[in-house]
């Protein structure tokens, strides 16, 4: 199954979080962020990966997802 554009937007947004610190969050500003990022944040919040619909902090599940994304980025960047 290929990643949909919505999946890619969610992965890109999660990649902005720092996996090393639970105290660092992000804010997706509804009026200045791209619509795809705003919608991705809302979906990630609904899925329980981030604490707020406009960003916030990673949940435990979100932290695990970010670690996996970082590993995947490392794998596909090698070459």
VOPAGU-2260 file (C-alpha; in pm, 1 decimal, decimal comma):
REM VOPAGU-2260
SITE   aa  ch    i         X         Y         Z
SITE  UNK   A    0       0,0       0,0       0,0
SITE  UNK   A    1     142,7     337,0     -99,5
SITE  UNK   A    2     138,2     638,5     129,3
SITE  UNK   A    3    -141,7     880,9      51,3
SITE  UNK   A    4     -77,3    1256,6      42,8
SITE  UNK   A    5    -248,2    1275,3     384,8
SITE  UNK   A    6      -7,6    1013,6     523,2
SITE  UNK   A    7     291,1    1204,3     386,2
SITE  UNK   A    8     165,7    1528,4     543,1
SITE  UNK   A    9     128,2    1352,8     878,9
SITE  UNK   A   10     474,1    1195,5     855,6
SITE  UNK   A   11     629,3    1530,4     763,0
SITE  UNK   A   12     459,4    1699,8    1057,3
SITE  UNK   A   13     572,0    1429,0    1299,5
SITE  UNK   A   14     926,8    1465,1    1165,1
SITE  UNK   A   15     929,4    1822,0    1301,0
SITE  UNK   A   16     913,7    1695,6    1659,4
SITE  UNK   A   17    1228,3    1620,3    1858,7
SITE  UNK   A   18    1217,4    1265,5    1989,9
SITE  UNK   A   19    1477,6    1340,0    2256,5
SITE  UNK   A   20    1267,3    1585,3    2456,5
SITE  UNK   A   21     910,5    1547,8    2574,8
SITE  UNK   A   22     921,4    1915,5    2671,2
SITE  UNK   A   23     950,3    2043,9    2313,7
SITE  UNK   A   24     630,1    2074,7    2117,2
SITE  UNK   A   25     518,8    2248,6    1802,4
SITE  UNK   A   26     240,0    2488,6    1715,6
SITE  UNK   A   27      61,3    2469,8    1379,8
SITE  UNK   A   28     -82,2    2816,7    1326,3
SITE  UNK   A   29    -414,7    2783,4    1148,6
SITE  UNK   A   30    -383,4    3118,9     970,2
SITE  UNK   A   31     -24,0    3090,4     852,1
SITE  UNK   A   32      52,8    2717,7     817,9
SITE  UNK   A   33     -29,6    2532,5     495,9
SITE  UNK   A   34    -377,8    2378,5     500,2
SITE  UNK   A   35    -229,5    2030,1     465,9
SITE  UNK   A   36     -30,4    2082,9     787,8
SITE  UNK   A   37    -334,5    2210,3     976,8
SITE  UNK   A   38    -538,8    1909,4     867,8
SITE  UNK   A   39    -249,2    1671,2     940,7
SITE  UNK   A   40    -223,3    1805,5    1296,6
SITE  UNK   A   41    -595,1    1756,1    1348,3
SITE  UNK   A   42    -573,2    1395,4    1223,3
SITE  UNK   A   43    -268,8    1320,6    1438,8
SITE  UNK   A   44    -453,2    1454,4    1741,2
SITE  UNK   A   45    -756,7    1238,1    1660,5
SITE  UNK   A   46    -526,7     936,2    1631,0
SITE  UNK   A   47    -372,9    1011,2    1970,1
SITE  UNK   A   48     -21,1    1094,6    1852,5
SITE  UNK   A   49     -15,5    1460,5    1962,1
SITE  UNK   A   50    -180,4    1634,3    2256,7
SITE  UNK   A   51    -353,9    1923,1    2080,4
SITE  UNK   A   52    -533,0    1958,9    1748,3
SITE  UNK   A   53    -290,7    2239,7    1657,5
SITE  UNK   A   54      25,6    2060,7    1766,7
SITE  UNK   A   55     121,1    2054,7    2129,7
SITE  UNK   A   56     338,5    1769,8    2249,1
SITE  UNK   A   57     388,4    1410,6    2147,7
SITE  UNK   A   58     198,6    1141,2    2329,7
SITE  UNK   A   59     372,8     814,8    2412,0
SITE  UNK   A   60     245,0     670,9    2084,8
SITE  UNK   A   61     358,7     983,4    1902,4
SITE  UNK   A   62     708,1     951,6    2047,0
SITE  UNK   A   63     727,7     594,0    1925,0
SITE  UNK   A   64     612,0     704,3    1579,9
SITE  UNK   A   65     876,0     979,0    1562,9
SITE  UNK   A   66    1149,3     731,1    1652,7
SITE  UNK   A   67    1033,7     502,6    1371,2
SITE  UNK   A   68    1016,9     793,1    1125,9
SITE  UNK   A   69    1373,0     893,2    1215,6
SITE  UNK   A   70    1492,9     536,4    1160,4
SITE  UNK   A   71    1315,1     520,3     826,0
SITE  UNK   A   72    1462,9     855,9     721,5
SITE  UNK   A   73    1807,5     726,0     807,7
SITE  UNK   A   74    1755,7     406,8     607,6
SITE  UNK   A   75    1622,8     574,4     293,5
SITE  UNK   A   76    1884,2     852,0     311,1
SITE  UNK   A   77    2173,5     608,9     296,9
SITE  UNK   A   78    2313,3     544,7     -39,6
